[in-house]
């Protein structure tokens, strides 16, 4: 299927010539990664306000926010699609904020995550609570986001230069995309957090997961990531499900960043008594592919599967959308033919290179209540924490009654705060991202690296003074108070 390109009112258009109703996706390079902890949810809020203004509720319309993209979609007769896209552009150009209080409540009720929650846990540990790590941040400050903040967000990201349209058919002659002018918003590379690899952490759910970094990739190696993901999944299903019966499903999720690097996440679902068996099996499979690479025959099988997928007309729209997204991220916008040309160049050595950082960047997410028997894995609390000098607050009587360990100690100093209850953690004031006041005397302090310290005034002698000292060190703009 030929992928055609055009431009309408300055907006690139990728279109096919498929039968049936006209499908359209207007995609903006705006997502969760473009927010901060304090503005978490603002892109989703903007999307809700735009849709409330543009859609009458009866249209076949939808919208979605992802880590790096926001998509508005519709399908139907050409005139219906044209009318919706026109209304959408008008809502973006002149947004109404009448529904702002209501849509905030809708978002609080909606909940959910833009990626698999297990993946978001890995992203938070690798990137902190900035950029891609914001996928693991709930919109606690949503009620503080005002009309002007949303207006500026729309004005910055929902523009002609930051959009692309995908159509399943030729652009209708009366199609208009009158969007505000702006600038392309290719995201900056996400800075990594310094972690003690190979590291493990305890998840708040039953999944077993692992992730590792991908090196800077060429175009061929990028296609090798997706091919390798298919090969890993097939091997894991064969060895750990069909042969052993230890798992039911496995997902392989690549997350590619703008600097050519990325993360590969492996997620699966063993019962508690087989967690260590499955972890050992996953690492054995990955290490084997890293050392020897997959066989040429396995690669040929995967290439054949991909060719069958691309040859299916039902998947043509997905490939057009992928090309459009690549365009927004400043990657090559590949046609199916160009994609296959790269895939045919993937070799065992390509796959081995994709896996070169497996050992030195491995992070394992253990199911809740499980601990690894593999002693080479370093616990998350072994991360480096700077020593804090300052006033010490020890456990008080009420803290003892509520179960606070006898050796618990809080230190509040000029450089930051530290807390130890057998496990030491510290946060520098310069790294504080937010202070959440959950109730009087109960706070959570979160750093840009993703660390959080929960503290209660009732735990310590003179605890109220300690909490007040912490409040005075954190700028008001970084404080969220419970209603």
N, C-alpha and C positions, 0 to 999 in steps of 0.2 A: 504494500500500500504506500503510495507516494505521499510524503509529507511536504506540503506547500507552505510558503511563507508570504506574508503581506504586511502592510502597515496601515492602520486606521487611526487617524487623529494622533499620530505619533506613537501609538501603542503597537508593538510587534504582535502579529497574529500568526499562529501555527494552525494550519487547517488540513483536513483530510477530505475525501469525497466518499463518505459512507452513506448507505441507504438508511431510511428511517427518519424519525424526528431529529431535529437539529439539537445537538448537545453543545453546551458552552461552559467553559470554566475561565473565569477572570481571576488570575493569580497575582498576588502582590508579594514582594520580598519583604515580608513583615511577619515576625513570629515572636514566640516566647523569649527567644534569646536576645531580643531587642529591648527587653524590659529591665527593671531592677527589682530587688526584693520589695522595695516600697511601692513600686508600680506594678507588681505582679498581677496579671489579669487584665491589664489595660487594653491589650490587643483584642482579647476576647470580648471585652466590653464594647470597644469600637465596632467590632463585627456585629454584635447584637443590635446596637443602635442603628447601624447602616441597614441591616436587614429589616428591622422593624419599620423603617421609613420607606424602603424600596419594594418590599413584598406585601401583597394583600392577603397572604396566608393561604391562598387557593392555588398559587403557582407551584409547579414542580421545581421548587428552589431549595437550596441548602447552602450552608457555609461552614467552614472548618478552619480552626487555627492549629498550626503545627509548630515545631521548634523554629523553623526558618521561613515558613510560608503561611499566608492566609488565602483561602480559596472561596470564591462565590460561584456556585454552579446552578444551571438550569437546563431544561430541555423542553421541546415542544415545537409548535409551528414556528417558522422563521420570524413572523411578525410578533409572536409572543416573546421569543428570545430577545429580539431587538428592543421591545418595550421594557423588558426587565432590565437589560443592560443599561438602557438610557436612564431608567429610574435609579439604578444603582449608582451610576456616575453622578447623577444629580444629588443623591443623598451624601455622597462623599464630598462633593464640591460645596454643599451647603447643609451640613448635618444639623438635625434637630436633637435637642437634649431634653425634650419634654419627658421622655421615658427613662432618663438616667437613673432615678431612684429605684424604679421598678426593675430595670434590667440588672442592677447590682444584686437585687434579691434573687432574681432568676439565676444568675451565675452562682450565687452561694448555694442555691438548691441543686443546681446541675452537677457541681463537683466534677469528678473525673480527672483524667490525665491526658496530655497530648501524646505521650508515648507509653509503652508498657511500663507500669510502676517499677518493675525490677530493673529495667534499663535506666530509668530516671535515677534510681539509687546509685548506680555506677557513675552516671554523668555528674551527679552532685559531688561524689568523692573525687572525681578527676578534675572537675572545673570549679568546685565550690558553688556558691550561690550567685554566680554570674554566668552570662552567656548560656551555653547548653545546660549548665547545672541548674538553671532556673526551671527546668522541666520538673524538678522535684520540690518546688516551692508552691505552697497553697497561697491564694491571694488574700492574706491576712489584712493587708492595708487597703482593700478594695473600697471600703466606705470613705477613705480619705481622698480618693481620686476625684477631683472636681472637673467641671465642664471644660475649663481652660486646658487642663492636662490632656484630656481626651482629644480636644480640638487640635492641640499641637501634635499629638501622636498621629492623628489622621493626616494633618497637613504635611508631616514629615515623611510618612511611609506609604500613604495611599495616593500615589501620584502617577502621572503618565510615564515618567522615566523609570518607575519602579514596578511596572505592571507588564503582563503579557496575557494575551487571550488565546485560548485553544478552542477550535470549533471542529465538529465532526463533519461539517459540510462547508461549501464555499461561503465566504462572508456575504450576507445579504447586502444589496446595493444601498439600502437606507440605514445601514449600521453606523452608529456614531458612538464614540468613546471619549466624551468630553470630560476628561479628568484634569485636576489641577496640575500645574507644572511643578517639578521638583528636581531631585537629584537621584541617581542610582544609589541604592543602599546595600551594596555588597558587604556582608558582615566582616568585621575584623576577626582574625584568628583568635580562638578562645585560649587564654593562658591556662596552663596546667598547674595543678596543686602538687607540691612535693610530697610524695608518699613513700613509705618504707616497703618497697616491692621485695618479693611477692607478698601481697597483703590479703587478709580476709576480714570480713565484717559480718555482723549478724543482721539479717534482713527482718522486716516486720511482716513476714508472710511465709508460705510453705515452699516457695520455689528455691531451687538451687541455680545459681547463675555464676558466670565468670565473664571477664572481659580482659582485653589486652589492646595495646595501641598498635595501629598500623603505621608503617613508615610513610614518608613522602612518596606518593605514588605517581607513576606515569599513567597515561591514558590506558595503555594495555594492562598495567597492574591494577588499575581501578576496575576494569572489567574482570580481571582475575579475582578480585575480592568477591564479586557476586557469583562467579563460577565456583570458587572455593567454598562459599557459603552453602551452595547446593550440594557439593561433594561432602562437606562435613556433616550436613543434616542426614544425607543418605547413609553415610557410614555409621553415625550414631544410632539411627533407627535400626539398622541391621544388627549391630553388635550389642547394643544395650536394651533394645526392645525385643526384637525378634529372637535373638539368641539367648538373652539373659532374663527378659521379662522384668527388668528393673525400672523402666520408665514407660510412659504412654506417649508423650509428645516431646518434641524439642523444637525450639525456634532459634534461628541464627539471624541476628539483626545488626547489619553494618550501620554505623553513624559516621558519615564522611564530613569533615570540616573544610573550611575554605582554604586552608593552607596546604591542601593535598594530603594531610594526615587524617587519621580517623580512629575509630574504636570499633572492634568487633565484639558483640555480646552473644553469649550462648546461654539459653534459658531452658531449663527442663524441670521435671516434676516427680522425682523419686519419693517413695515412702521414706520415713525417717530412718528405718533400719537399713536402707541401702544408700543413704546419702554419700558416705565415704567411698563405697564401691563405684557409684556413678561418677563422682568427682575424679577418682583415679582413672576410670575408663575414658572420660572426656579428655583428660590431660594426656593419656597414652595415645589417643587418636590424633590429637593436635601435634604432639611431639613427633609422632611418626611422620605426619605430613610435612612438618618443619624440617626434619632430617632428610627424608627421601623424596618428598613431594608425592602427589598423587600419580597414579600410573597414566600413561598416555591414553590407554583404553578408557579409563574413568573420565578423563577430560573430554575425549571424543563423545562419550555418552551424554555428558552434560551439554556440550555444544549442540548436539543433535536435539536435545530437549528444548534448548533455547530457540533453535531455529524453528521447531514446531510451534512454539509459543508465539514467535514473531509472525509466522505465516498465518496464524489464526486471525481473521478479520475482526473477531470480537475483542482482540487485545490491542488493536491499532490505536485506539484512543488513549490507552494507558501509555503507550510509547510516545505519542505526541505530547502528552502531559509531562512525561519525564524529560523530553527534549526542551520543553518550555521552561521547566524548573532549572535545568542546567544553564539555560540562557540567563536567568535571573541571578544565578550564583556565579556567573562568569566562567562556567565550564563549557566545553564543546557541546553544542546542541546536536546530538547525533541522530541521524536517521537510522532505520532498522538495518539498512545495508552497511552503513558506516560502523554501526555497533558490531555487526557480525564480522566485518573485516578485522576489527580489533580483537574480538573473541577468538578468531582462528589463529591469532598470534600468541595466545596464552599457552604456556608450556609448563611442565613440572617445575622448572626453575623459577618461573613467574610466581607460582603458588608458594614456593619455599621462601621467596623474598617477602611476600605478604606476611609471612609468619615469623619474620626475623626478630621481632620485639616481644614475642610470646613470653619468654622466661623473665625478661627484665622489666616488664610492665604488667604482670599478671595481678589481677584483683579477683577474689572469689567472694561471692555473696552466699553465706550459709543460711539455710532455712532457720526460721525463728526457733530458738531452743537447742540448736545443733552447733557443735564445735568440731573443727577438723582434726583428724588424727595425724594428718600430714604436718610434722613439726617444722618443715621448711617455711610454712606460711606464717607471716608475722601478723599479730593482732592489730587491728586498727588503732587501738589506744597507744601503740608504740610509736605513733607519729611524733615528730620533733615538736616540742612545745617550749617556747622561751621561758626561762625562769623569771618570776615576778617578785620584786622586793617591795614591801609595803606593810600596811597594818594587817595583822592577823586576827581572824575571828574563828574561834573554836566552837565545837558543838555545845549548845545550851541544853537546859533541862527538858524543854519541850521537844527539842530535836531528839534527845535520847528516848523519850516516850514514843515518838513517831517512827523510831527505827533507824535514825541517822547513825552511821558507824562512829565509834568513839574517836577514831583518828581523823574524821572529816575536818577539813580546814579550808577556809576561804581567805585569800590574800587580795587586798585592794591597794594598788600602788599607782605611781605616776605613769608607768608605762602600760599597765593593763591590769587584768584580773586573772587569778588562778583559783582552781577548786580541786581538791583532792579528797576522795573518799576511799582510797586504796588504789585508784586510778587517777593519774595527774592529767589535768588539762588546763591550758591557759589561752587567753585571747588578748592581743594588744589592742589598745584603744584605737590605733590607726587602722586596724583591720575590722573593727566593728561595723557590721552591715545594718543591724537592726537590734533594738531592745523592745521586746514585747512585754507589756504589763498585763498579765492575764487576770489578775485581781490584786487588791492592795497587798503589797509585801511579797508577791509571787511574780517572778520575771523569768524570761528566757533571753539570753544574750547570744546572738549568732554572728559569726565572723564571715568575711568574704570567702574564706577557704571552706566554708560549709560546716564548721564546728559549731555546736550549740552547748551552752551551759544553762541548766535549769537551777534556779536558786529561790529559796524561801526564807523570809526574815525569821520565821519560827525555828529554823534549824540551828541558829547560832546565838550565842550571847551577844547582845547589842546588835542583833541582826538587822533591825530597822535602820540603824545608822549605816551599816554596811551597804544596804540596798540604796539608801539615799546617796551615799558616796558614789556608787556606780551610776545612778541616774545623772548626777552632776557632771560626770565625765563624758556622757553620750549626748551629742547635739540633739536638740528637740526634733529636728527634721528626720532623725533616725529612730524616733520613738513611736510605737503603736500602742495605744491604750485601749483596753477592752471597753465596750459600751456599757 
